[in-house]
């Protein structure tokens, strides 16, 4: 088996690590301000369904963690 020369991947990894270490809290403060707060979505089960590690029965009200979790087949917004 022949030996291979070091690939460029190793150099890229070292450069990435160096760049990751140079991030300061000042740079992150702008990121935190741009992230919008999660909007809670209250729903009522209109049929039997499973959400949040629980079986929800018709009439149960609960809050969704993310809006993408909404399912119109068994939930109704309240």
C-alpha positions as CSV (number, residue, x, y, z in Angstrom):
1,X,0.0,0.0,0.0
2,X,1.4,3.4,-1.0
3,X,1.5,6.3,1.4
4,X,-0.6,9.3,0.5
5,X,0.3,13.0,0.9
6,X,-1.6,15.0,3.5
7,X,-4.8,16.2,2.0
8,X,-6.0,19.8,1.9
9,X,-8.8,18.6,4.2
10,X,-6.5,18.7,7.2
11,X,-5.5,22.3,6.5
12,X,-9.1,23.3,6.2
13,X,-10.0,21.7,9.5
14,X,-7.2,23.6,11.3
15,X,-8.3,26.8,9.7
16,X,-11.9,26.2,10.7
17,X,-10.9,25.5,14.3
18,X,-8.9,28.7,14.4
19,X,-11.9,30.6,13.1
20,X,-14.2,29.0,15.6
21,X,-12.0,30.0,18.5
22,X,-11.9,33.6,17.4
23,X,-15.6,34.1,17.8
24,X,-16.3,36.5,20.7
25,X,-19.3,37.3,22.8
26,X,-19.6,40.6,21.1
27,X,-20.0,38.9,17.7
28,X,-22.8,36.7,19.1
29,X,-24.8,39.5,20.7
30,X,-26.1,40.5,17.2
31,X,-27.1,37.0,16.5
32,X,-29.2,36.7,19.6
33,X,-31.1,39.9,18.7
34,X,-32.0,38.7,15.3
35,X,-33.5,35.4,16.5
36,X,-37.2,35.9,17.1
37,X,-38.9,34.5,20.1
38,X,-40.9,31.3,19.6
39,X,-44.6,32.0,19.3
40,X,-46.7,29.6,21.3
41,X,-49.6,28.0,19.5
42,X,-52.5,26.7,21.5
43,X,-54.6,24.0,19.9
44,X,-57.5,21.7,20.7
45,X,-57.7,18.1,19.5
46,X,-60.7,17.5,17.2
47,X,-59.8,13.8,16.9
48,X,-57.5,11.3,18.5
49,X,-53.9,12.1,18.0
50,X,-50.4,11.8,19.4
51,X,-48.3,14.8,20.4
52,X,-45.6,15.5,23.0
53,X,-45.3,11.8,24.1
54,X,-49.0,11.8,25.0
55,X,-52.1,10.5,23.3
56,X,-54.5,13.4,23.0
57,X,-58.2,12.8,23.0
58,X,-60.9,14.9,21.3
59,X,-61.4,18.1,23.3
60,X,-57.9,18.2,24.9
61,X,-56.2,21.6,24.7
62,X,-52.4,21.9,24.6
63,X,-49.6,24.0,23.4
64,X,-47.4,23.2,20.4
65,X,-43.6,23.7,20.7
66,X,-43.3,24.7,17.0
67,X,-45.9,25.9,14.5
68,X,-44.7,23.3,12.0
69,X,-46.1,20.6,14.3
70,X,-49.6,21.7,13.6
71,X,-51.8,19.1,11.9
72,X,-55.1,20.2,10.5
73,X,-56.3,16.6,10.3
74,X,-56.7,16.3,14.1
75,X,-56.0,19.8,15.6
76,X,-57.8,23.2,15.6
77,X,-56.2,26.5,16.6
78,X,-57.8,28.2,19.6
